[in-house]
Amino acid sequence: MKHKQFESYRSSGTANNITVGVLATIGLICGAKSFTGTQISLVEYCFIPNTLTLPENRARYCTPDKRYIMPLSEFYAEAYAPANPEFQRDNFLPTKATRLRIIEPSNPAKPWWGLVGVISMGSLRIVLS
């Protein structure tokens, strides 16, 4: 008796509609989640002259509009070392950056979110065919 009920439920199309809705929702949510946040650590830095002694003087060289962000792995690599965009204007500004803080990744599982989204949306193709 239960087997006949399940077969009639399955053949009615309701099960297919529910499956499509669930897979599409999971795929869209996971796909959107895979595009948000950062997967790697970032470093915030600025260029502070080493010759300055007073902290008040140092603060004017590191205002919010003179702070930069780049991947942490590139910050320490010589090939990608950050160059001071203002170095040509004031010769006493340093070429070497001062690290302010490390910004931890906000979404280290980005590849997994993307994979689940792709599998869910790919499963839709199987269900609908």
N, CA, C and O atoms as a printed pandas DataFrame, in Angstrom:
     atom_number atom_name residue_name chain_id  residue_number  x_coord  y_coord  z_coord
0              1         N          MET        A               1    0.821   -1.190    0.000
1              2        CA          MET        A               1    0.000    0.000    0.000
2              3         C          MET        A               1    0.866    1.256    0.000
3              4         O          MET        A               1    0.624    2.179   -0.777
4              5         N          LYS        A               2    1.880    1.291    0.873
5              6        CA          LYS        A               2    2.749    2.457    0.967
6              7         C          LYS        A               2    3.521    2.645   -0.333
7              8         O          LYS        A               2    3.761    3.776   -0.755
8              9         N          HIS        A               3    3.908    1.547   -0.966
9             10        CA          HIS        A               3    4.657    1.634   -2.223
10            11         C          HIS        A               3    3.811    2.285   -3.311
11            12         O          HIS        A               3    4.331    3.072   -4.101
12            13         N          LYS        A               4    2.531    1.977   -3.368
13            14        CA          LYS        A               4    1.633    2.581   -4.356
14            15         C          LYS        A               4    1.459    4.072   -4.084
15            16         O          LYS        A               4    1.413    4.869   -5.020
16            17         N          GLN        A               5    1.364    4.452   -2.823
17            18        CA          GLN        A               5    1.231    5.868   -2.479
18            19         C          GLN        A               5    2.480    6.639   -2.917
19            20         O          GLN        A               5    2.389    7.736   -3.469
20            21         N          PHE        A               6    3.638    6.047   -2.660
21            22        CA          PHE        A               6    4.887    6.711   -3.041
22            23         C          PHE        A               6    4.971    6.846   -4.558
23            24         O          PHE        A               6    5.374    7.896   -5.059
24            25         N          GLU        A               7    4.602    5.811   -5.289
25            26        CA          GLU        A               7    4.643    5.859   -6.759
26            27         C          GLU        A               7    3.681    6.910   -7.300
27            28         O          GLU        A               7    4.022    7.620   -8.246
28            29         N          SER        A               8    2.491    7.025   -6.725
29            30        CA          SER        A               8    1.537    8.022   -7.206
30            31         C          SER        A               8    2.022    9.435   -6.863
31            32         O          SER        A               8    1.817   10.370   -7.637
32            33         N          TYR        A               9    2.666    9.585   -5.698
33            34        CA          TYR        A               9    3.247   10.886   -5.312
34            35         C          TYR        A               9    4.375   11.260   -6.268
35            36         O          TYR        A               9    4.481   12.407   -6.703
36            37         N          ARG        A              10    5.213   10.282   -6.588
37            38        CA          ARG        A              10    6.350   10.530   -7.472
38            39         C          ARG        A              10    5.884   10.859   -8.888
39            40         O          ARG        A              10    6.448   11.736   -9.542
40            41         N          SER        A              11    4.878   10.170   -9.350
41            42        CA          SER        A              11    4.406   10.391  -10.726
42            43         C          SER        A              11    3.566   11.662  -10.852
43            44         O          SER        A              11    3.347   12.139  -11.966
44            45         N          SER        A              12    3.096   12.214   -9.747
45            46        CA          SER        A              12    2.274   13.418   -9.815
46            47         C          SER        A              12    3.086   14.657  -10.174
47            48         O          SER        A              12    2.518   15.664  -10.599
48            49         N          GLY        A              13    4.403   14.599  -10.012
49            50        CA          GLY        A              13    5.245   15.744  -10.337
50            51         C          GLY        A              13    5.560   16.598   -9.125
51            52         O          GLY        A              13    6.449   17.448   -9.181
52            53         N          THR        A              14    4.848   16.386   -8.036
53            54        CA          THR        A              14    5.093   17.172   -6.832
54            55         C          THR        A              14    6.494   16.901   -6.287
55            56         O          THR        A              14    7.199   17.828   -5.888
56            57         N          ALA        A              15    6.891   15.641   -6.273
57            58        CA          ALA        A              15    8.228   15.285   -5.773
58            59         C          ALA        A              15    9.294   15.940   -6.635
59            60         O          ALA        A              15   10.305   16.423   -6.126
60            61         N          ASN        A              16    9.064   15.953   -7.935
61            62        CA          ASN        A              16   10.026   16.565   -8.849
62            63         C          ASN        A              16   10.119   18.074   -8.599
63            64         O          ASN        A              16   11.213   18.638   -8.590
64            65         N          ASN        A              17    8.985   18.714   -8.399
65            66        CA          ASN        A              17    8.981   20.155   -8.137
66            67         C          ASN        A              17    9.694   20.491   -6.827
67            68         O          ASN        A              17   10.444   21.465   -6.755
68            69         N          ILE        A              18    9.460   19.690   -5.805
69            70        CA          ILE        A              18   10.118   19.918   -4.518
70            71         C          ILE        A              18   11.624   19.719   -4.653
71            72         O          ILE        A              18   12.408   20.520   -4.143
72            73         N          THR        A              19   12.028   18.652   -5.338
73            74        CA          THR        A              19   13.452   18.376   -5.534
74            75         C          THR        A              19   14.122   19.504   -6.303
75            76         O          THR        A              19   15.208   19.950   -5.933
76            77         N          VAL        A              20   13.484   19.965   -7.362
77            78        CA          VAL        A              20   14.032   21.070   -8.154
78            79         C          VAL        A              20   14.149   22.322   -7.293
79            80         O          VAL        A              20   15.167   23.011   -7.341
80            81         N          GLY        A              21   13.122   22.620   -6.512
81            82        CA          GLY        A              21   13.154   23.804   -5.648
82            83         C          GLY        A              21   14.259   23.741   -4.613
83            84         O          GLY        A              21   14.958   24.729   -4.387
84            85         N          VAL        A              22   14.424   22.582   -3.978
85            86        CA          VAL        A              22   15.459   22.424   -2.949
86            87         C          VAL        A              22   16.846   22.536   -3.575
87            88         O          VAL        A              22   17.702   23.250   -3.054
88            89         N          LEU        A              23   17.079   21.837   -4.688
89            90        CA          LEU        A              23   18.400   21.879   -5.339
90            91         C          LEU        A              23   18.723   23.277   -5.862
91            92         O          LEU        A              23   19.859   23.737   -5.748
92            93         N          ALA        A              24   17.736   23.945   -6.429
93            94        CA          ALA        A              24   17.971   25.300   -6.947
94            95         C          ALA        A              24   18.282   26.261   -5.808
95            96         O          ALA        A              24   19.169   27.105   -5.934
96            97         N          THR        A              25   17.563   26.139   -4.703
97            98        CA          THR        A              25   17.817   27.008   -3.548
98            99         C          THR        A              25   19.216   26.770   -2.983
99           100         O          THR        A              25   19.949   27.725   -2.723
100          101         N          ILE        A              26   19.587   25.514   -2.793
101          102        CA          ILE        A              26   20.919   25.185   -2.281
102          103         C          ILE        A              26   21.992   25.689   -3.240
103          104         O          ILE        A              26   22.983   26.280   -2.812
104          105         N          GLY        A              27   21.798   25.458   -4.528
105          106        CA          GLY        A              27   22.776   25.892   -5.528
106          107         C          GLY        A              27   22.946   27.395   -5.554
107          108         O          GLY        A              27   24.072   27.887   -5.630
108          109         N          LEU        A              28   21.854   28.133   -5.493
109          110        CA          LEU        A              28   21.938   29.598   -5.526
110          111         C          LEU        A              28   22.575   30.158   -4.256
111          112         O          LEU        A              28   23.401   31.068   -4.327
112          113         N          ILE        A              29   22.199   29.625   -3.109
113          114        CA          ILE        A              29   22.772   30.109   -1.849
114          115         C          ILE        A              29   24.266   29.808   -1.781
115          116         O          ILE        A              29   25.064   30.680   -1.437
116          117         N          CYS        A              30   24.641   28.583   -2.107
117          118        CA          CYS        A              30   26.063   28.215   -2.065
118          119         C          CYS        A              30   26.861   28.971   -3.128
119          120         O          CYS        A              30   27.996   29.378   -2.878
120          121         N          GLY        A              31   26.280   29.157   -4.296
121          122        CA          GLY        A              31   26.959   29.930   -5.342
122          123         C          GLY        A              31   27.183   31.367   -4.918
123          124         O          GLY        A              31   28.258   31.920   -5.150
124          125         N          ALA        A              32   26.188   31.978   -4.302
125          126        CA          ALA        A              32   26.335   33.354   -3.828
126          127         C          ALA        A              32   27.370   33.432   -2.710
127          128         O          ALA        A              32   28.168   34.368   -2.660
128          129         N          LYS        A              33   27.352   32.463   -1.830
129          130        CA          LYS        A              33   28.322   32.442   -0.717
130          131         C          LYS        A              33   29.753   32.292   -1.230
131          132         O          LYS        A              33   30.689   32.790   -0.605
132          133         N          SER        A              34   29.929   31.613   -2.357
133          134        CA          SER        A              34   31.280   31.425   -2.890
134          135         C          SER        A              34   31.849   32.704   -3.491
135          136         O          SER        A              34   33.051   32.772   -3.747
136          137         N          PHE        A              35   31.025   33.716   -3.722
137          138        CA          PHE        A              35   31.499   34.979   -4.290
138          139         C          PHE        A              35   31.737   36.049   -3.231
139          140         O          PHE        A              35   32.222   37.133   -3.558
140          141         N          THR        A              36   31.407   35.769   -1.966
141          142        CA          THR        A              36   31.536   36.793   -0.922
142          143         C          THR        A              36   32.787   36.569   -0.093
143          144         O          THR        A              36   33.283   35.447    0.008
144          145         N          GLY        A              37   33.287   37.629    0.493
145          146        CA          GLY        A              37   34.405   37.535    1.420
146          147         C          GLY        A              37   35.746   37.283    0.749
147          148         O          GLY        A              37   35.863   37.288   -0.476
148          149         N          THR        A              38   36.747   37.065    1.582
149          150        CA          THR        A              38   38.093   36.796    1.083
150          151         C          THR        A              38   38.538   35.417    1.531
151          152         O          THR        A              38   38.182   34.960    2.617
152          153         N          GLN        A              39   39.305   34.770    0.703
153          154        CA          GLN        A              39   39.786   33.428    0.990
154          155         C          GLN        A              39   41.184   33.450    1.590
155          156         O          GLN        A              39   41.612   32.476    2.209
156          157         N          ILE        A              40   41.893   34.555    1.409
157          158        CA          ILE        A              40   43.282   34.638    1.859
158          159         C          ILE        A              40   43.443   35.767    2.871
159          160         O          ILE        A              40   42.598   36.658    2.969
160          161         N          SER        A              41   44.535   35.714    3.615
161          162        CA          SER        A              41   44.845   36.786    4.558
162          163         C          SER        A              41   45.361   37.999    3.791
163          164         O          SER        A              41   46.096   37.867    2.812
164          165         N          LEU        A              42   44.961   39.177    4.253
165          166        CA          LEU        A              42   45.397   40.429    3.650
166          167         C          LEU        A              42   46.200   41.213    4.680
167          168         O          LEU        A              42   46.063   40.994    5.884
168          169         N          VAL        A              43   47.031   42.120    4.204
169          170        CA          VAL        A              43   47.785   42.979    5.095
170          171         C          VAL        A              43   47.453   44.429    4.770
171          172         O          VAL        A              43   47.421   44.827    3.606
172          173         N          GLU        A              44   47.206   45.213    5.819
173          174        CA          GLU        A              44   46.975   46.646    5.645
174          175         C          GLU        A              44   48.289   47.339    5.991
175          176         O          GLU        A              44   48.892   47.049    7.025
176          177         N          TYR        A              45   48.732   48.248    5.137
177          178        CA          TYR        A              45   50.018   48.883    5.337
178          179         C          TYR        A              45   49.976   50.343    4.905
179          180         O          TYR        A              45   49.055   50.780    4.216
180          181         N          CYS        A              46   50.986   51.076    5.324
181          182        CA          CYS        A              46   51.177   52.449    4.892
182          183         C          CYS        A              46   52.677   52.733    4.899
183          184         O          CYS        A              46   53.473   51.863    5.252
184          185         N          PHE        A              47   53.057   53.925    4.516
185          186        CA          PHE        A              47   54.466   54.293    4.438
186          187         C          PHE        A              47   54.752   55.381    5.471
187          188         O          PHE        A              47   54.350   56.532    5.301
188          189         N          ILE        A              48   55.445   55.008    6.533
189          190        CA          ILE        A              48   55.780   55.932    7.613
190          191         C          ILE        A              48   57.291   56.156    7.603
191          192         O          ILE        A              48   58.052   55.189    7.644
192          193         N          PRO        A              49   57.736   57.403    7.549
193          194        CA          PRO        A              49   59.178   57.663    7.604
194          195         C          PRO        A              49   59.789   57.159    8.914
195          196         O          PRO        A              49   59.222   57.369    9.986
196          197         N          ASN        A              50   60.914   56.512    8.828
197          198        CA          ASN        A              50   61.576   55.976   10.015
198          199         C          ASN        A              50   62.206   57.080   10.865
199          200         O          ASN        A              50   62.487   56.863   12.044
200          201         N          THR        A              51   62.426   58.236   10.293
201          202        CA          THR        A              51   63.098   59.321   11.010
202          203         C          THR        A              51   62.184   60.061   11.965
203          204         O          THR        A              51   62.664   60.822   12.805
204          205         N          LEU        A              52   60.885   59.860   11.860
205          206        CA          LEU        A              52   59.956   60.552   12.756
206          207         C          LEU        A              52   59.982   59.907   14.134
207          208         O          LEU        A              52   60.019   58.683   14.257
208          209         N          THR        A              53   59.962   60.738   15.165
209          210        CA          THR        A              53   60.018   60.211   16.528
210          211         C          THR        A              53   58.690   60.334   17.262
211          212         O          THR        A              53   58.316   59.434   18.014
212          213         N          LEU        A              54   57.990   61.407   17.062
213          214        CA          LEU        A              54   56.730   61.614   17.766
214          215         C          LEU        A              54   55.591   60.859   17.095
215          216         O          LEU        A              54   55.446   60.927   15.874
216          217         N          PRO        A              55   54.777   60.137   17.872
217          218        CA          PRO        A              55   53.650   59.397   17.280
218          219         C          PRO        A              55   52.661   60.303   16.559
219          220         O          PRO        A              55   52.031   59.883   15.588
220          221         N          GLU        A              56   52.519   61.549   17.026
221          222        CA          GLU        A              56   51.579   62.467   16.364
222          223         C          GLU        A              56   52.018   62.746   14.932
223          224         O          GLU        A              56   51.191   62.827   14.024
224          225         N          ASN        A              57   53.312   62.891   14.740
225          226        CA          ASN        A              57   53.823   63.143   13.389
226          227         C          ASN        A              57   53.671   61.911   12.500
227          228         O          ASN        A              57   53.412   62.030   11.302
228          229         N          ARG        A              58   53.832   60.739   13.089
229          230        CA          ARG        A              58   53.708   59.499   12.317
230          231         C          ARG        A              58   52.271   59.306   11.825
231          232         O          ARG        A              58   52.044   58.769   10.740
232          233         N          ALA        A              59   51.308   59.749   12.633
233          234        CA          ALA        A              59   49.889   59.539   12.302
234          235         C          ALA        A              59   49.489   60.252   11.018
235          236         O          ALA        A              59   48.626   59.756   10.295
236          237         N          ARG        A              60   50.079   61.383   10.716
237          238        CA          ARG        A              60   49.659   62.104    9.510
238          239         C          ARG        A              60   50.144   61.435    8.221
239          240         O          ARG        A              60   49.657   61.757    7.138
240          241         N          TYR        A              61   51.090   60.516    8.330
241          242        CA          TYR        A              61   51.550   59.776    7.156
242          243         C          TYR        A              61   50.745   58.497    6.933
243          244         O          TYR        A              61   50.899   57.822    5.916
244          245         N          CYS        A              62   49.901   58.183    7.880
245          246        CA          CYS        A              62   49.152   56.929    7.780
246          247         C          CYS        A              62   47.652   57.185    7.951
247          248         O          CYS        A              62   46.981   56.482    8.706
248          249         N          THR        A              63   47.140   58.175    7.261
249          250        CA          THR        A              63   45.716   58.495    7.307
250          251         C          THR        A              63   44.942   57.447    6.515
251          252         O          THR        A              63   45.541   56.710    5.732
252          253         N          PRO        A              64   43.630   57.363    6.697
253          254        CA          PRO        A              64   42.847   56.346    5.978
254          255         C          PRO        A              64   43.015   56.406    4.452
255          256         O          PRO        A              64   42.933   55.371    3.791
256          257         N          ASP        A              65   43.243   57.578    3.889
257          258        CA          ASP        A              65   43.399   57.647    2.428
258          259         C          ASP        A              65   44.807   57.268    1.982
259          260         O          ASP        A              65   45.070   57.190    0.782
260          261         N          LYS        A              66   45.719   57.030    2.929
261          262        CA          LYS        A              66   47.085   56.609    2.583
262          263         C          LYS        A              66   47.383   55.205    3.096
263          264         O          LYS        A              66   48.544   54.835    3.274
264          265         N          ARG        A              67   46.338   54.430    3.331
265          266        CA          ARG        A              67   46.486   53.034    3.739
266          267         C          ARG        A              67   46.157   52.148    2.544
267          268         O          ARG        A              67   45.268   52.458    1.751
268          269         N          TYR        A              68   46.871   51.064    2.429
269          270        CA          TYR        A              68   46.717   50.174    1.290
270          271         C          TYR        A              68   46.530   48.750    1.790
271          272         O          TYR        A              68   46.895   48.427    2.920
272          273         N          ILE        A              69   45.960   47.902    0.946
273          274        CA          ILE        A              69   45.715   46.500    1.296
274          275         C          ILE        A              69   46.226   45.630    0.152
275          276         O          ILE        A              69   46.016   45.936   -1.022
276          277         N          MET        A              70   46.897   44.544    0.513
277          278        CA          MET        A              70   47.344   43.571   -0.487
278          279         C          MET        A              70   47.410   42.190    0.168
279          280         O          MET        A              70   47.387   42.092    1.394
280          281         N          PRO        A              71   47.492   41.118   -0.635
281          282        CA          PRO        A              71   47.604   39.777   -0.060
282          283         C          PRO        A              71   48.858   39.644    0.804
283          284         O          PRO        A              71   49.919   40.159    0.450
284          285         N          LEU        A              72   48.735   38.966    1.912
285          286        CA          LEU        A              72   49.843   38.808    2.847
286          287         C          LEU        A              72   51.025   38.102    2.203
287          288         O          LEU        A              72   52.174   38.480    2.433
288          289         N          SER        A              73   50.755   37.078    1.398
289          290        CA          SER        A              73   51.840   36.333    0.760
290          291         C          SER        A              73   52.649   37.208   -0.190
291          292         O          SER        A              73   53.855   37.009   -0.336
292          293         N          GLU        A              74   52.003   38.170   -0.835
293          294        CA          GLU        A              74   52.714   39.054   -1.756
294          295         C          GLU        A              74   53.448   40.174   -1.016
295          296         O          GLU        A              74   54.424   40.714   -1.537
296          297         N          PHE        A              75   53.004   40.524    0.167
297          298        CA          PHE        A              75   53.609   41.617    0.917
298          299         C          PHE        A              75   55.082   41.332    1.223
299          300         O          PHE        A              75   55.916   42.237    1.182
300          301         N          TYR        A              76   55.391   40.089    1.527
301          302        CA          TYR        A              76   56.755   39.721    1.880
302          303         C          TYR        A              76   57.578   39.221    0.698
303          304         O          TYR        A              76   58.778   38.991    0.845
304          305         N          ALA        A              77   56.963   39.047   -0.468
305          306        CA          ALA        A              77   57.699   38.588   -1.650
306          307         C          ALA        A              77   58.375   39.779   -2.319
307          308         O          ALA        A              77   57.752   40.820   -2.524
308          309         N          GLU        A              78   59.652   39.620   -2.659
309          310        CA          GLU        A              78   60.386   40.739   -3.273
310          311         C          GLU        A              78   59.780   41.170   -4.600
311          312         O          GLU        A              78   59.770   42.356   -4.927
312          313         N          ALA        A              79   59.281   40.221   -5.350
313          314        CA          ALA        A              79   58.728   40.542   -6.675
314          315         C          ALA        A              79   57.494   41.434   -6.577
315          316         O          ALA        A              79   57.230   42.232   -7.477
316          317         N          TYR        A              80   56.736   41.300   -5.486
317          318        CA          TYR        A              80   55.499   42.063   -5.337
318          319         C          TYR        A              80   55.587   43.131   -4.254
319          320         O          TYR        A              80   54.567   43.726   -3.905
320          321         N          ALA        A              81   56.774   43.391   -3.712
321          322        CA          ALA        A              81   56.916   44.341   -2.607
322          323         C          ALA        A              81   56.217   45.650   -2.942
323          324         O          ALA        A              81   56.401   46.190   -4.033
324          325         N          PRO        A              82   55.419   46.165   -2.014
325          326        CA          PRO        A              82   54.663   47.384   -2.298
326          327         C          PRO        A              82   55.590   48.592   -2.473
327          328         O          PRO        A              82   56.522   48.792   -1.694
328          329         N          ALA        A              83   55.321   49.375   -3.484
329          330        CA          ALA        A              83   56.090   50.591   -3.748
330          331         C          ALA        A              83   55.261   51.789   -3.312
331          332         O          ALA        A              83   54.040   51.799   -3.466
332          333         N          ASN        A              84   55.910   52.766   -2.785
333          334        CA          ASN        A              84   55.237   53.959   -2.292
334          335         C          ASN        A              84   54.820   54.843   -3.466
335          336         O          ASN        A              84   55.677   55.317   -4.211
336          337         N          PRO        A              85   53.521   55.072   -3.642
337          338        CA          PRO        A              85   53.083   55.900   -4.774
338          339         C          PRO        A              85   53.478   57.366   -4.613
339          340         O          PRO        A              85   53.512   58.103   -5.599
340          341         N          GLU        A              86   53.775   57.800   -3.393
341          342        CA          GLU        A              86   54.142   59.199   -3.161
342          343         C          GLU        A              86   55.649   59.403   -3.075
343          344         O          GLU        A              86   56.107   60.507   -2.779
344          345         N          PHE        A              87   56.416   58.367   -3.327
345          346        CA          PHE        A              87   57.869   58.470   -3.146
346          347         C          PHE        A              87   58.499   59.514   -4.065
347          348         O          PHE        A              87   59.494   60.133   -3.688
348          349         N          GLN        A              88   57.957   59.723   -5.239
349          350        CA          GLN        A              88   58.521   60.687   -6.182
350          351         C          GLN        A              88   58.305   62.122   -5.723
351          352         O          GLN        A              88   59.076   63.011   -6.086
352          353         N          ARG        A              89   57.271   62.354   -4.934
353          354        CA          ARG        A              89   56.960   63.725   -4.508
354          355         C          ARG        A              89   57.845   64.186   -3.351
355          356         O          ARG        A              89   58.398   65.285   -3.394
356          357         N          ASP        A              90   57.979   63.363   -2.329
357          358        CA          ASP        A              90   58.777   63.717   -1.156
358          359         C          ASP        A              90   59.900   62.704   -1.014
359          360         O          ASP        A              90   59.656   61.539   -0.699
360          361         N          ASN        A              91   61.097   63.132   -1.238
361          362        CA          ASN        A              91   62.224   62.208   -1.229
362          363         C          ASN        A              91   62.482   61.559    0.126
363          364         O          ASN        A              91   63.136   60.518    0.182
364          365         N          PHE        A              92   61.991   62.138    1.217
365          366        CA          PHE        A              92   62.263   61.551    2.516
366          367         C          PHE        A              92   61.259   60.465    2.901
367          368         O          PHE        A              92   61.420   59.816    3.934
368          369         N          LEU        A              93   60.232   60.262    2.087
369          370        CA          LEU        A              93   59.288   59.185    2.387
370          371         C          LEU        A              93   59.933   57.840    2.075
371          372         O          LEU        A              93   60.665   57.719    1.092
372          373         N          PRO        A              94   59.672   56.836    2.893
373          374        CA          PRO        A              94   60.344   55.544    2.698
374          375         C          PRO        A              94   59.772   54.768    1.519
375          376         O          PRO        A              94   58.610   54.930    1.146
376          377         N          THR        A              95   60.606   53.936    0.955
377          378        CA          THR        A              95   60.136   53.038   -0.098
378          379         C          THR        A              95   59.590   51.760    0.527
379          380         O          THR        A              95   58.807   51.056   -0.111
380          381         N          LYS        A              96   59.983   51.445    1.756
381          382        CA          LYS        A              96   59.548   50.226    2.421
382          383         C          LYS        A              96   58.272   50.498    3.222
383          384         O          LYS        A              96   58.167   51.503    3.925
384          385         N          ALA        A              97   57.327   49.604    3.105
385          386        CA          ALA        A              97   56.030   49.767    3.766
386          387         C          ALA        A              97   56.088   49.329    5.228
387          388         O          ALA        A              97   56.898   48.485    5.612
388          389         N          THR        A              98   55.213   49.919    6.026
389          390        CA          THR        A              98   55.052   49.550    7.431
390          391         C          THR        A              98   53.740   48.786    7.565
391          392         O          THR        A              98   52.672   49.305    7.240
392          393         N          ARG        A              99   53.830   47.552    8.046
393          394        CA          ARG        A              99   52.620   46.739    8.210
394          395         C          ARG        A              99   51.839   47.245    9.408
395          396         O          ARG        A              99   52.392   47.429   10.492
396          397         N          LEU        A             100   50.541   47.469    9.201
397          398        CA          LEU        A             100   49.678   47.941   10.284
398          399         C          LEU        A             100   48.944   46.792   10.958
399          400         O          LEU        A             100   48.933   46.681   12.184
400          401         N          ARG        A             101   48.334   45.945   10.150
401          402        CA          ARG        A             101   47.588   44.816   10.712
402          403         C          ARG        A             101   47.388   43.759    9.641
403          404         O          ARG        A             101   47.514   44.021    8.445
404          405         N          ILE        A             102   47.075   42.565   10.103
405          406        CA          ILE        A             102   46.748   41.458    9.200
406          407         C          ILE        A             102   45.246   41.248    9.274
407          408         O          ILE        A             102   44.679   41.120   10.359
408          409         N          ILE        A             103   44.613   41.215    8.121
409          410        CA          ILE        A             103   43.169   40.993    8.031
410          411         C          ILE        A             103   42.954   39.519    7.708
411          412         O          ILE        A             103   43.317   39.047    6.631
412          413         N          GLU        A             104   42.364   38.808    8.647
413          414        CA          GLU        A             104   42.135   37.371    8.464
414          415         C          GLU        A             104   41.087   37.131    7.379
415          416         O          GLU        A             104   40.236   37.989    7.145
416          417         N          PRO        A             105   41.138   35.976    6.717
417          418        CA          PRO        A             105   40.140   35.679    5.682
418          419         C          PRO        A             105   38.733   35.589    6.277
419          420         O          PRO        A             105   38.530   35.004    7.340
420          421         N          SER        A             106   37.778   36.175    5.577
421          422        CA          SER        A             106   36.399   36.145    6.063
422          423         C          SER        A             106   35.613   34.954    5.514
423          424         O          SER        A             106   34.544   34.629    6.031
424          425         N          ASN        A             107   36.132   34.304    4.476
425          426        CA          ASN        A             107   35.452   33.152    3.899
426          427         C          ASN        A             107   36.493   32.172    3.353
427          428         O          ASN        A             107   36.651   32.052    2.138
428          429         N          PRO        A             108   37.208   31.467    4.248
429          430        CA          PRO        A             108   38.252   30.566    3.772
430          431         C          PRO        A             108   37.716   29.345    3.017
431          432         O          PRO        A             108   38.484   28.657    2.345
432          433         N          ALA        A             109   36.425   29.069    3.115
433          434        CA          ALA        A             109   35.844   27.897    2.457
434          435         C          ALA        A             109   35.212   28.234    1.105
435          436         O          ALA        A             109   34.315   27.522    0.656
436          437         N          LYS        A             110   35.658   29.296    0.456
437          438        CA          LYS        A             110   35.076   29.698   -0.836
438          439         C          LYS        A             110   35.037   28.570   -1.865
439          440         O          LYS        A             110   34.007   28.389   -2.515
440          441         N          PRO        A             111   36.122   27.802   -2.039
441          442        CA          PRO        A             111   36.054   26.717   -3.041
442          443         C          PRO        A             111   34.994   25.676   -2.720
443          444         O          PRO        A             111   34.344   25.145   -3.620
444          445         N          TRP        A             112   34.822   25.388   -1.444
445          446        CA          TRP        A             112   33.815   24.390   -1.056
446          447         C          TRP        A             112   32.400   24.890   -1.318
447          448         O          TRP        A             112   31.548   24.126   -1.772
448          449         N          TRP        A             113   32.143   26.166   -1.037
449          450        CA          TRP        A             113   30.828   26.736   -1.342
450          451         C          TRP        A             113   30.562   26.651   -2.844
451          452         O          TRP        A             113   29.463   26.292   -3.268
452          453         N          GLY        A             114   31.564   26.980   -3.634
453          454        CA          GLY        A             114   31.407   26.922   -5.083
454          455         C          GLY        A             114   31.161   25.507   -5.571
455          456         O          GLY        A             114   30.325   25.284   -6.447
456          457         N          LEU        A             115   31.893   24.544   -5.003
457          458        CA          LEU        A             115   31.733   23.147   -5.407
458          459         C          LEU        A             115   30.333   22.642   -5.086
459          460         O          LEU        A             115   29.702   21.987   -5.915
460          461         N          VAL        A             116   29.848   22.942   -3.891
461          462        CA          VAL        A             116   28.490   22.514   -3.518
462          463         C          VAL        A             116   27.456   23.181   -4.425
463          464         O          VAL        A             116   26.480   22.544   -4.823
464          465         N          GLY        A             117   27.665   24.465   -4.755
465          466        CA          GLY        A             117   26.748   25.155   -5.663
466          467         C          GLY        A             117   26.722   24.522   -7.047
467          468         O          GLY        A             117   25.654   24.348   -7.634
468          469         N          VAL        A             118   27.894   24.179   -7.568
469          470        CA          VAL        A             118   27.976   23.555   -8.897
470          471         C          VAL        A             118   27.340   22.171   -8.881
471          472         O          VAL        A             118   26.613   21.812   -9.808
472          473         N          ILE        A             119   27.608   21.396   -7.841
473          474        CA          ILE        A             119   27.014   20.049   -7.754
474          475         C          ILE        A             119   25.494   20.141   -7.650
475          476         O          ILE        A             119   24.780   19.368   -8.287
476          477         N          SER        A             120   24.999   21.082   -6.850
477          478        CA          SER        A             120   23.540   21.230   -6.707
478          479         C          SER        A             120   22.899   21.638   -8.025
479          480         O          SER        A             120   21.880   21.077   -8.427
480          481         N          MET        A             121   23.497   22.614   -8.694
481          482        CA          MET        A             121   22.925   23.051   -9.970
482          483         C          MET        A             121   23.087   21.972  -11.042
483          484         O          MET        A             121   22.232   21.831  -11.916
484          485         N          GLY        A             122   24.181   21.211  -10.976
485          486        CA          GLY        A             122   24.363   20.103  -11.915
486          487         C          GLY        A             122   23.355   18.995  -11.675
487          488         O          GLY        A             122   22.912   18.331  -12.612
488          489         N          SER        A             123   22.996   18.799  -10.417
489          490        CA          SER        A             123   21.992   17.777  -10.089
490          491         C          SER        A             123   20.629   18.165  -10.657
491          492         O          SER        A             123   19.815   17.296  -10.970
492          493         N          LEU        A             124   20.378   19.462  -10.789
493          494        CA          LEU        A             124   19.127   19.903  -11.395
494          495         C          LEU        A             124   19.000   19.374  -12.814
495          496         O          LEU        A             124   17.924   18.954  -13.240
496          497         N          ARG        A             125   20.095   19.398  -13.529
497          498        CA          ARG        A             125   20.101   18.908  -14.918
498          499         C          ARG        A             125   19.686   17.446  -14.964
499          500         O          ARG        A             125   18.944   17.024  -15.852
500          501         N          ILE        A             126   20.171   16.683  -14.002
501          502        CA          ILE        A             126   19.851   15.252  -13.958
502          503         C          ILE        A             126   18.376   15.064  -13.603
503          504         O          ILE        A             126   17.689   14.234  -14.197
504          505         N          VAL        A             127   17.897   15.837  -12.636
505          506        CA          VAL        A             127   16.498   15.712  -12.194
506          507         C          VAL        A             127   15.541   16.128  -13.306
507          508         O          VAL        A             127   14.504   15.498  -13.512
508          509         N          LEU        A             128   15.896   17.185  -14.015
509          510        CA          LEU        A             128   14.999   17.698  -15.043
510          511         C          LEU        A             128   15.026   16.905  -16.341
511          512         O          LEU        A             128   14.131   17.049  -17.173
512          513         N          SER        A             129   16.050   16.067  -16.522
513          514        CA          SER        A             129   16.093   15.318  -17.790
514          515         C          SER        A             129   15.365   14.008  -17.705
515          516         O          SER        A             129   15.312   13.267  -18.687
